[in-house]
């Protein structure tokens, strides 16, 4: 068994036979074990053994719709209130939203001025936008930004990629000023991005890609935010944003994960042989609390939810 360490998380990389035999048990310090790219014939046995067959990454998508009013009708009443409240607060604070298209270096560097300190403060933050600066600016015609300016300067920004091949606007990065990470401002920024996507004639919006396990680099709160906006996750490899293969995962320790953590996986059975965009998804809460009977997280896209107990 090979042990891979990523951002402090220790994963045992095992074969199907090792997974089914439990050969990984007793290896100290593991947070999870996984079989990378398991063959379809193994999916049902692995599931029965406590593993979840899942995409490595998921991408959140939703139709742009004909108008903001129509988009808001999809949301639960509480989420509609939060969107309107965020827009109202931004207006009352004199926040001006500006669309910068195509993306230019001064605007991107202004965004990085907020983004980099925010990522640096995260326990497992990775400054992907900074790492990709040159590549993004080389493709500036395929990017735009929505900048939020208060009277004293930039307080928030979204950097978006235009996927013309699939008529989709992808919100790749979003940030707010220190102390200003109110989700109200983020919602106001998102609504302006959606409006820009409509003006450009695109059909879909994406809230970007996350690992299918929430609880380490990304947290369950981010899942709740995206699901609350009624976006639906799809495997990133099918969306074309990542090419990581599927994997069968089992969490064995919550020492370095949040309790609960969340796992998005495929709902597979003995007859499932191919994963497509139509393959149903499920959501599991991973917890050490034996009193938890069902997931507390709203997941309209999921055909089933469950609880995985980790001693």
PyMOL commands that set and color helices and strands:
alter all, ss='L'
color gray80, all
select helices_A, chain A and resi 16-21+40-48+68-73+77-92+105-120+128-131+133-138+140-142+164-166+183-200+220-228+236-239
alter helices_A, ss='H'
color red, helices_A
select strands_A, chain A and resi 2-6+9-13+32-36+52-54+57-63+96-101+143-150+153-163+168-176+204-211+213-214+232-235+247-251+261-266+281-287+302-309
alter strands_A, ss='S'
color yellow, strands_A
deselect
rebuild
show_as cartoon
